[in-house]
């Protein structure tokens, strides 16, 4: 049994005769008749019977007609789904975000995706760069917005912006004007955990300034910093763009003359193609960063 035979049989049944079906299909009546006859021989049953104004399906033919309609309709639906997936209009995109950028990009990104690509289902994951790198490599994520450079060669990247780190410390101990790292040497420090790329950046800058930070609290997400700052009353370095919106009450931001900066960009697994839905999401995410985040944030320079 061939799909073409089912299509011809359905056309004859719905047209009520071979002549009208042949005209609709742009095929010869003899070909249609031969294909229906081949079906009847294969199934061992009469599928059509003649009536006054043409033909109609027999009881056996009615069963086959129902199946033929379901098969052809499902194939057409599958073709539409595949075409939509290939064009990026539907499918799933799994996106990773480092915690310091979640509040800055998520709302605008989701709104843009909902408007421009409503058929694409999104999965968002927050994590440290090293965690998101591994998720890209093992196929749990399609694209991630992460700190650069990355440690895995299999992750390809595109740098988007450079962002300076600023000091966040109790307002009553912040002083005025710009600081130098050495002025913070005796303070208790809050730093990200060892898996966070910023940890090494901050520690290296402190060592260049002549001291090792006395770490009293390690955090995994930016939200935990906000809670711990009040309890510890220590100092930390955070990305400038994210601090503006999330500064805890009673704390101040100070620029640090010799503070390090970080580079942020997009990452994806080099050995696996980025599927169209994820590629569309990546383009939107980059545009949100460049137009939304980069144009109005102090301490941030687009690349």
C-alpha positions in Angstrom: 0.0 0.0 0.0 1.5 3.3 -1.1 0.7 6.9 0.0 -0.1 7.8 -3.5 -2.7 5.1 -3.7 -4.4 6.3 -0.5 -4.4 9.8 -1.8 -6.0 8.8 -5.1 -8.5 6.6 -3.3 -9.5 9.5 -1.0 -9.8 11.9 -4.0 -12.2 9.5 -5.8 -14.3 9.1 -2.7 -14.6 12.8 -2.0 -15.2 13.7 -5.6 -17.8 11.0 -6.1 -16.3 9.7 -9.3 -13.1 9.1 -11.2 -13.5 11.9 -13.7 -13.8 14.7 -11.1 -10.9 13.2 -9.1 -8.7 12.9 -12.1 -9.4 16.6 -12.9 -8.6 17.7 -9.4 -5.4 15.7 -9.2 -4.3 16.4 -12.8 -4.0 12.7 -13.4 -5.5 10.3 -15.9 -8.7 8.4 -15.1 -7.0 5.2 -16.2 -4.2 5.7 -13.7 -6.6 6.4 -10.8 -8.6 3.3 -11.7 -5.5 1.2 -11.9 -4.3 2.4 -8.4 -7.7 1.8 -6.8 -7.8 -1.7 -8.4 -4.3 -2.4 -7.0 -5.5 -1.5 -3.5 -8.5 -3.8 -3.8 -6.3 -6.7 -4.9 -3.8 -6.1 -2.0 -6.6 -5.8 0.6 -8.8 -8.5 -0.9 -11.9 -6.3 -0.6 -14.1 -4.2 -2.9 -13.6 -0.6 -1.9 -15.9 1.3 -4.3 -19.3 0.6 -5.8 -21.1 2.3 -8.6 -24.2 4.4 -7.8 -26.4 6.6 -10.0 -24.1 9.6 -10.1 -20.7 8.0 -9.8 -19.1 5.9 -7.1 -19.2 5.7 -3.3 -17.1 3.7 -0.8 -18.3 0.3 0.4 -18.2 -0.5 4.1 -14.6 -1.7 3.7 -13.9 1.4 1.6 -15.3 3.7 4.3 -12.9 2.2 6.8 -10.0 2.8 4.5 -11.2 6.3 3.6 -11.1 7.3 7.3 -7.6 6.0 7.6 -6.5 7.6 4.4 -7.7 11.0 5.6 -6.0 10.6 9.0 -2.7 9.6 7.4 -2.6 12.3 4.8 -3.8 15.0 7.3 -1.1 13.9 9.8 1.6 14.0 7.1 0.6 17.5 6.1 0.7 18.6 9.7 4.1 17.0 10.1 5.4 18.8 7.1 4.1 22.1 8.5 5.8 21.4 11.8 9.1 20.5 10.2 9.0 23.6 8.1 8.2 25.8 11.1 11.0 24.1 13.1 13.5 24.6 10.2 12.6 28.2 9.9 12.9 28.9 13.6 9.1 29.7 14.0 8.6 26.8 16.4 10.6 24.5 18.6 12.4 24.9 21.9 15.4 27.1 22.9 17.3 26.4 26.1 19.0 29.5 27.4 21.5 29.9 30.2 22.1 33.2 32.1 24.7 34.1 34.7 23.0 35.4 37.8 24.2 39.0 37.6 22.4 39.5 34.3 19.1 37.7 35.0 17.4 40.9 36.3 18.8 43.0 33.5 17.8 40.9 30.5 15.1 38.4 31.3 12.0 40.6 31.1 13.0 42.3 27.8 14.2 39.0 26.3 10.9 37.2 27.1 8.8 40.0 25.8 10.8 40.2 22.5 10.6 36.4 22.0 6.9 36.3 22.8 6.3 39.0 20.2 8.7 38.0 17.4 8.7 34.2 17.9 5.5 33.1 19.7 5.9 29.5 18.5 9.3 29.0 20.3 9.1 27.5 23.8 11.8 28.8 26.1 13.7 27.2 29.0 15.8 29.6 31.1 18.5 28.4 33.5 20.5 30.5 35.9 24.0 29.5 37.0 27.7 30.2 37.2 29.7 30.3 34.0 31.5 27.0 34.7 28.2 25.3 35.3 26.6 26.8 32.1 29.7 25.8 30.1 29.2 22.2 31.1 25.5 22.3 30.4 26.4 23.6 26.9 28.9 20.8 26.3 26.6 18.0 27.4 23.6 19.3 25.5 21.5 20.6 28.3 21.6 24.1 26.9 21.7 25.6 23.4 23.0 29.1 24.2 24.3 30.9 27.3 25.1 34.4 28.3 28.3 33.9 30.3 31.6 35.4 31.5 34.6 35.1 29.1 37.0 33.6 28.5 35.6 30.1 29.0 37.6 27.0 30.1 36.2 24.5 27.6 37.6 24.5 24.0 34.4 23.0 22.8 32.4 26.1 23.7 32.5 28.8 21.0 31.9 32.3 22.1 31.1 35.9 20.9 32.1 38.8 23.2 29.3 41.4 23.7 30.5 43.9 26.3 33.2 44.7 28.9 31.9 45.7 32.4 33.9 47.2 35.3 33.5 45.8 38.8 32.6 48.3 41.6 32.9 48.0 45.3 29.7 47.5 47.4 30.2 48.2 51.1 28.3 49.6 54.1 27.4 53.3 53.4 28.7 54.4 56.8 32.1 53.0 56.0 32.2 53.9 52.3 33.9 57.2 52.4 33.7 59.5 49.4 35.1 59.4 45.9 37.1 56.7 44.2 38.9 53.9 46.2 41.8 51.7 45.6 41.7 48.0 46.4 44.5 48.3 49.0 42.1 50.5 51.1 39.8 47.4 51.4 42.5 45.0 52.5 41.4 44.9 56.1 37.7 44.6 55.5 35.8 41.2 55.6 35.0 40.1 52.1 32.1 38.4 50.4 33.1 36.5 47.3 31.5 34.2 44.8 32.2 30.5 45.1 35.2 28.8 43.5 33.2 27.7 40.4 32.2 31.3 39.6 34.6 32.9 37.0 34.5 36.2 38.9 36.2 34.6 42.0 39.5 34.2 40.2 39.3 37.7 38.6 38.7 39.4 42.0 41.4 37.4 43.8 44.0 38.1 41.1 43.3 41.9 41.3 43.6 41.8 45.1 46.9 40.0 44.9 48.2 42.6 42.4 47.2 45.2 45.0 49.3 43.4 47.6 46.8 41.5 49.7 44.7 38.4 49.8 41.0 39.1 50.7 39.8 37.7 54.1 36.7 35.8 52.9 34.0 35.4 55.5 31.2 34.4 53.2 30.9 32.7 49.8 27.8 33.0 47.7 26.5 31.2 44.6 23.9 33.6 43.3 23.6 37.4 43.3 20.4 37.2 45.4 22.3 35.6 48.2 24.7 38.6 48.3 21.9 40.9 49.1 20.9 38.9 52.2 24.4 38.4 53.4 25.6 42.0 53.1 23.4 43.0 56.0 24.6 40.2 58.2 28.3 40.4 57.4 28.6 44.1 56.7 31.6 43.3 54.5 32.7 44.4 51.1 32.5 42.8 47.7 33.1 43.6 44.0 30.1 43.3 41.7 29.5 44.1 38.0 28.6 47.7 37.7 25.5 47.3 35.6 23.8 44.9 37.9 24.4 46.9 41.1 22.4 50.0 40.1 19.1 48.1 40.4 19.9 45.8 43.3 21.8 47.8 45.8 20.8 46.7 49.3 19.5 49.5 51.7 22.3 51.0 53.8 25.0 50.2 51.3 26.9 52.3 48.8 28.7 51.8 45.5 32.2 53.1 45.0 34.3 53.0 41.9 37.7 51.4 42.4 40.6 52.8 40.4 42.5 49.4 40.1 39.4 47.2 40.0 39.2 44.4 37.4 36.6 44.2 34.7 34.8 41.3 33.1 33.9 40.4 29.5 30.5 38.9 28.9 29.4 37.2 25.8 27.3 34.4 24.2 28.5 30.8 24.3 27.4 27.7 22.4 28.7 24.2 21.8 31.0 24.2 18.7 30.6 20.6 17.9 26.8 20.7 17.6 24.8 22.9 15.2 22.6 25.6 16.8 19.1 24.7 15.7 17.0 27.4 14.1 14.8 28.1 17.2 17.9 28.5 19.4 19.6 30.6 16.7 16.6 33.0 16.7 16.7 33.2 20.5 20.4 33.9 20.4 19.9 36.8 18.0 17.2 38.3 20.1 19.3 37.9 23.3 22.2 39.7 21.7 19.9 42.5 20.5 18.4 42.9 23.9 21.9 43.2 25.4 23.2 45.7 22.8 20.1 47.9 22.6 18.7 47.5 26.1 21.5 46.8 28.5 24.5 48.4 26.8 22.9 51.7 25.8 22.0 52.9 29.3 24.3 51.2 31.9 27.2 53.0 33.6 30.5 51.0 33.6 29.6 48.9 30.6 31.1 49.2 27.1 29.8 47.3 24.1 32.3 45.4 22.0 
